[in-house]
Amino acid sequence: MSRYTGPVCRLCRTEGTKLFLKGDRCYTEKCAINKRNFKPGQHGQNRRVKVSEYGIRLREKQKLRRFYGINETQFRRFYGAASKMAGQTGHNFLQLLERRLDSVTYRLGIGVSRNQARQFVRHGHLLVNGRKVDIPSYLVKAGDVISVVQGSRDKAVIKENVEVAASRSIPEWLQFDAESQEGRVLSLPVREQIEVPVKEQLVVEFYAR
């Protein structure tokens, strides 16, 4: 499946919830969900469709996939890995998605959105334990140190992101020093520490059907 390049606010309106795809705009009154919380399209406001049980699970799967900005093939691969791990598949799935380097970069505030964070990783602006990693799907481990490369720390966009993020809280399983632009993975996230607007059990049921 190819990467989506259309208007991302349209995706939030389709799913009926904030997916935080537009960076700082999502935290303001300009957010599409605040202004036009109905389906996109000419008849979006008046459209009333009865959704089947399959449709409910499909929408939840699509919502989670779009939240992390992953294509279907990679998303299914992560689900397959989660289903082979001990414990609840849904919790394992969310943990794997959160451990992606692009997601961690976003959670630390280095990127204002996962899309921007993914771009930073691909362009080689991030180090993991002192080594450059340019693979967005790289899975971090407890104890890993994520930092901005020395030559990128003075980039205006990164400095601005870090300053803005300083006013927001980061997940308990992460730690970040804005001055050194260095973060640390304190532990692997548990379900209570992962803020996602989905019911992961419905996603599990979709793939297990």
N, C-alpha and C positions, 0 to 999 in steps of 0.2 A: 504494500500500500504506500502511495507517495505521501510526502509531507504536506500538510495543509498550509496554504499560503494566503487564505482569504482573511476577512475581518474576524478577529478572535472574539470580539464582543458578541458576535452572532452565535458563537458556540455556547456562551454563558446563557444567552436568552433561550436557546434551544433546550438546554438542560434545566432552565428555570432556577439556577443558583450561581453564585459567584465561583468561578474557577481560578480567579486571580491570574489571568493571562496577560493583563495589560499594565503590570507594574503598579506605580503609585496611583494611577487613575482609579484603580479598583477600590482605593480607600477614600475616595472623594464622592461628592454628590453627582459627579459627571459619569459615574459608573452606569453602564447600560441597564443593569438590573434595577437600579434606583429610578431611572428615568422611564424605561420601557420594559417592564417585567412581563412580557408576553412573547409568544413564539414569533420569530422573524417571518417576513413575507407579507403580502398584500392582505391576507385574511387571518393573520396571526392572532389578532385580538378576539375574533369571533369563532376561531376554530375550536371545536369540541370533539375530541376523538376518544372513543372508548379503547383503553389499552389492555391487551391480553396479559396473562401471567408471563408469557415469553417476552412481550414488549417491555414490561416493567424491569425484567432482569437485563434485557438488552440495553435499556436506557441507563441503568446503573453501571453497566460495564463501560459504555461509551463515556459516561460522565467521569469515571475514574481514569480511563485512558487519556481523555482530553485534559484532565487536571494535571497529569504528569507529562503531557505532550509527547506520547510515544506511539509509534505506528503499531498496527495490529500484530504483525509478525513478532516483533520484539516483546510486545505486551504478553502475548500467549507464551513466549519462551520463558518469561519471568514467572508466569503462573505455573508452568510445568515444573520449574525449579522449586517453587514454593510447595507444590503438592507432594514433593519427594522428601521434604524436611519434616522432622518430628514436630508435633504440636498442631495448632489450628492452621489450616491452609490459608484462610483469609488474613489472619494476623501475620503469618509468614510473608504473604504476598505484599502487604503494605510495608512491612519492614524492608524487604528487598528494594521496593520502589524508592523508599526514603533514603536508602543507603547509596543510591546512585550519586556519583560525584556532582552531576549537574544539579540534582535536588539539594544536596548538602550545601553547595555553593549558593543556591537561592536561599535556603534556610538561614545561612550565616549572614545574609544581607549583602553579599558581594555583587550579586545580580538582583535587579528589581523584579525579574520574572524568571521562570525556568527557561524560557526561550533565550533570554539574554545570558543567563548563567551557562547554558549549553554552548552558546557562541564563545564565551570567554574560555571555556575548557578546550574547545576545538582549536582555538587560536593560540593555545599554549600559554595562557596567562596564569595557570594554577600549578602549584606544586603539592605533592602528597609525600610527606616525610622527606622533603628536600629534593625530590625527583619530579621532573616535569611529566604530567599525565594529561594527554589530550583526548582521552576516551570518555565521553559523557556517561556511559553506562558502567564505568569502573565502580566497583563496590568497595566502599570504605569499611574499615574495621575499627573496633574499639581501640583507642590509643593513637589512631592516625592523626597526623597534624596536617591541616590544609592551609596553605598560605598563597598569597599573590606573589608572583615572581618579582624580584627586585626592580627590574626595568619597567614594570607595569604599575607600580604602586603610586606613581605620580600622575597617572592618566586621570583626566578630569572626571570621566564617567564613573570610574571605580571609586575615586575619592568621594564624589557626591553620593553614590549609593551607600557607602559605609557611613557617612555622616547622617543620612536620612534613617538608615537602619538602626542607628544608635538609640533612637527614640522608641524603638519597638523591641519587644521581647523575642528571644530566640528559644527554640525548644530546650527542655531541661537536659537532654542527652548531648547537647552541643555547648561549646564554650567559644567565645570570640573576643579577641583583643583588637579594638578598632585602630589603635595607634600603630601596632606592628602588622595589622591586616593579616592576622594569623588565627586560625580556629583549630579546635581540638574535638575529636569524637570521644566524649567521656564514657559512653556506653552505647550499646545497640538500643534503638528505640522500642518501647513496648507500645501496645495499642493505645493506651491512655495518653501517650505523648505524641501521637500522630493525628494532626488535625486535617481531616479530609471530609468533604461533604457527601460521603457515600456510606451505604450499608454493604460492607464487603462480602457478607454472606450471600447476598443476591448475585454477586459476581461469581462466586464459587459455584453456586447453583446453575448459573448460565453455562459455565464451561463443563460442569459435571453432568449435564443433561444427556 
